[in-house]
Amino acid sequence: MITKLSAIKNKKLFLPVVFAVLLLLTWSGYWLVAANVMKNKAYQQADLLQKRGYDVSFSDLEVSGWPYRFVLTTSNLQITMAKEATPASTEALGLATSLLRVHAMAWSLSHLIIEVPQPVRVVTPQGEELVYSAQLTRSSLVFADGGLARLSLEMKEPGLQTIAGETVLSASSMEAHLRSGTDKDSRMVFALARAPVWPEMPIKPLDKFKLQAEVFSWSSLRERGLQALRAPDGRLKINQALIASGKSSAEITGSVQVDASGYLSGPVKVQFVYPADFLAALNTDNITDEARNTVLAISLLIGGVRETELSFKLRKGGLYMGPMRVGASVQVLQ
């Protein structure tokens, strides 16, 4: 009787152990298969870039992170477009970094976190070599229905320099987000830069730049670029474009398209806070005489008020206040 009870007791202890071992083996099998799929996806992306005219190389590609996550690590990654593969007006284009990591949780391969912990050497379309570095560079990508559903980019203390060490751009932090819009073919765009600095800044000091906008005809924009904004349903709705310097700021709202001549067209409003201080901080050395006269006219118009809002209309290559042309519009297409 005692022996039979011991056998039953041992069996009760043995079954959970067997179940745990089987569960561990099943999970490990899934992890190995998924890790191999993730690695194959990386090779497929490399092949896709090569078909588009890029040369892709790396010294190592491995997946770690068992049991809860996948970490795809690429060493000495180089992506370069050969000069003969680019349009005649451009030269080499590419980037290189010693380390790049792609993170994914084991139960959610549709959400990827891309981390670039080392400096990146960038070759611009004009052939100029730049070096990007940051305390943190991280991007989040969420895929759904076979496409990219959400994108987020976060950078802490980013800096872009020439090979000679001259600063092209720096900031205390920058971030950008892309989300689904209010209709099926639109996307919400959000960008924020704190304390950005570059050589030809339009205003100094620039404490913050913030953009909240919605891009319509998104699928056409991806295929045709800014040409898509010439279509009747193609437009950029600016919910907020904020430029802040100290206690002064300018906030732009409106909706713009691109007209037949390639100029921005549409209504915009600008709300100023301490406008005199804001306009006084503008750098007018590198702008046209017409733009300089526009700044002067607006300065005289708003005087010493603390806060005001002005309405403008972009049309026929000009910037209008009612029937009066006060400046030039921006030509974005030839």
N, C-alpha and C positions, 0 to 999 in steps of 0.2 A: 504494500500500500504506500509506504514511504517512497519507494523507488518510483512508483507511478506518479505521485505528486511532484517529485523532483523533476521528472521528465516533462511534465506539463509546465512546470515553472521555467525550466530551461528553454522550452519551446517558445513561451511567451517572451522571454528575453531575446531569443535568437531571431524571431520574426522581425522586430523593429530594426535590428542590426542589418538584416538582409535587405529590408526595405530601404534603409538609409544608404547602403552600399549601391543598390540598384539605382536609386535616385541620383546619387553622386556620379555614377557611371553614365547615366542618361544625360545629366546636365553637362558633364565633361564632353560627351560626344557632341551635344548641341554646340557647345562653345568652340570646339575644334572645327566643326563644319562651318559655323558662322565666321570664325576667324579666317578661314580659308576663303570664304565668299568675300569678306572685306578686303583681303589682299588681292583677290582677282579683280574686284571693282577698281582698285588703285591701278592695276596694270591696264585695265580697259580705259581708264581716264587718260593714262599716258599714251596709249595707242590712238585715242581720239585726238589728242593734242598734236601728235605727230602727223596725223592725216590732215590737220589744218595748217601744216607747215612749220610746226615747232619741233625743235630737237629737245628731247626730254632724257635726262640721265640722273641716276642716283646710285650711291655705293651700297646701300643696304635698305631693306624693307622688312620689318618684322612686326608681329602682333603680340602684345602682352596684355596683362590685366586680369587673368583668370582669378577668381570665378565670376566676379560681378560686372566687369566692364571689359571693353576692348580698347586698346591703345595701339594705334597704327603709327609706327615711328619710321620716318624717312630721313636718311642721313645724306648730306652733300647733294641736295636737290638742285638741279639746274634746268631751267626752262628757257630756251632761246629760240627766237624766230630768225632764221637766216636772212641776210639782206636780199638775196635773190628771190625770196618767197614773199617779200613785202611789196606794197605799191612803190612806184618810182619816187614818190615824194617823201618816203620815210626810209629809215635805216634799220639797224638791229633793234629788237625789242625782246626783253627777257628779264628774268630774275634768278637769283641764286641764294640759298641759305644752307647753313650747315646742319640745321635741325628743324623738322616740322612734325608735329604730332596731331593725330586725329582721334578724338575720344568719342566713345558711344557706350551707353549702358547696355548690358547684355540683353535686356528685355525690350529695348527700344532702338533699333538700328536706324529708324527714320529720323532720329535727332542726333546730329553730329556737332561736336565742339572742335574747332580747329585752333591750335595754339602754335605761335611762332616765337619761341623763347630766345632765338639768336638773331643778330642783325641780318638784314636782307640787302643784297646788292641788286639794284634795279638799273636796267638799261632802258632809257626812254626811246620813243620812236625817232627822235633826232640823233640818237647815238650817244647821248650824254649818260655818264655813269653816276649814280647816286647811291647813297647808303641810308637805309631806313633802320632805326633802332627805337626801342621803347621799353619801359619798365614792364609793360604787359601789352600783348597783342592777342586778342581772342575773338573768335567769330563763332556764332551759333547759327546752324542751318537746320530747318525743319522741313521735311519733304512729305507731300501728300498727293495722292492721285497722279503719281508719276512726275510731279513737278515740284519746284521750290515754293513752299507755302509761307515761310517766314525766314527772315535773315536779320541778324544782329551783329554789330561789330563794335568792339570796345578796345580803346587804346589809352594807356596811362603814360603820360610824359613822352608822347611820340616826337620823333625828330627826323628830319630828312636833310641830309647834307651832301655836298659834292665830295668827290674824292680828295679835294684839297682841304676839306674841313669847313667850308663855308655853309652856313645854315640857309637852307631853302625854305623850310617850314618847321615850326615847333609849336607845342601847346602843352598846357598842363594836363588836359584830357580831351579826348574826342570820342564820339559814339555816333552810330548810325543804325537805323532800323527800317525794315521793309515789311509791310503787312498787307493783307487783303483790303481792298477799298470798299466803297459804298455800292459799286456795281461789279458785275462779273469780270469785266476787263479793265479794272482800275487798281492801283496800288497806293497805299498810304506810305509816305516817306517822312522820316524824322531824322534830323541831324543836329548835333550839338557840339560846339567847340568852345572850350574855356581857355582864355588867355592865349589865343593864337597869335603867332608872330611870323611875319615873312618880310623880305626886304622892301617891297613896294606896297605896304599896307595903305589902304585908302583913308584909314583913321587910326590915330594912335593916342592913348593906348586902347586896344580893343579887348574888353573884358569877356565878352560872350557873343557868339553868333549862334542863333537857333533857327531851325527851319522845320515847319510842319506843313506838308503839302500833299496833294493827291494828284497822281498822274493818270489821265484817262487814255484809252487806246493803248494799253500797256503792251499787248502782244505785237501790235504794229511798231511800237517804239523799239522793241527789242530787235525787230527785223530791219526797220528802215531808219532808225535813229530819230533825230529831230524832225525829219520829213513827216513823221506821223502827226506832228502838231499842226500841220497844214490841213489835215482832214477836218471836216465839219465836226466830228465827234472827238477830235484830238485836242486836248487842252491841259494846262497845268493850273490847278486851283491852289492858290497860296493861302492857306489858313493863317499862317503867321511866319514872317521872316523878320527876326528881331536882331538888331545890332545895338549892343549896349557898350557904353564907355563911361565909366564912373556913374554919376547920377543921371546922365543924359542917355537918350536912346531914340531909335527910329524903328517903328514897327510897320511892316508892309503887309497888306492883304489885297487879294484880287484874283483875277482869272485871266490868263494870257494864252494866246495861240501864236502861230507863226504865219504871217501873211504871204502873199504870192511873191513878194520881193525878198523874203527871208528875214523881215523885221518882227520883233515882238509886237503883239497887238492885243489890246483889251483894257478894261478898267482896273485901276489900282488905287488904293488909298494908303497914305502914309501918316501915321500918328507919331508926333514928336513929343518927347518929354525933355524939358530944358533945351529947346532947339538951338538957341544961340550957342550954347556950349558944344553941342554936337557938331554944328556946322563949322565952328571955329577950329575944331580938332581935325577936320577933313584935310587930307593932303591933296592939294590941287596942282602939284608940280607936273604930274604925268597925265593930265587930262586935257581934252581939247578946249579951245577958247569958248566954244558954245556951251560946254558942260560947266566951265568956270563961271560964265555969265548966268547960267541957270542957278548955280549955288548962290551967287550974289543976289539974284532976283528973289529967291526964296528967303534969303536972310533979311532982305528989306521988307518982304511981305509979312513975315511972322513977328518981326520986331523982338521985343523982350518978353514975350509971353512965356508962361511956365509950361503949358501943354496946349497942343493944337493938332488938328487933323486936316490934311489937304487931300483933295480928290484929283486924280489925273486920268488921262486917256492916252493910251499908246495907239497911234494910228498913222499910216502913211509915212513911216520912218521918223515920226516926231513924237514928242511928249507934250501934251496939251493940257492946259487948265481952262476949261470951257472952250471958247474959240481961239484962245491965244496959245501959240506955240512957245514953250519955254525951254525946250531942249531937244536932243536927238534920242530916238529909240535905239535899242540894241539890235544889231544885225547878227543873227546867229547862223544863217545859211546864205550862201551865195546864190 
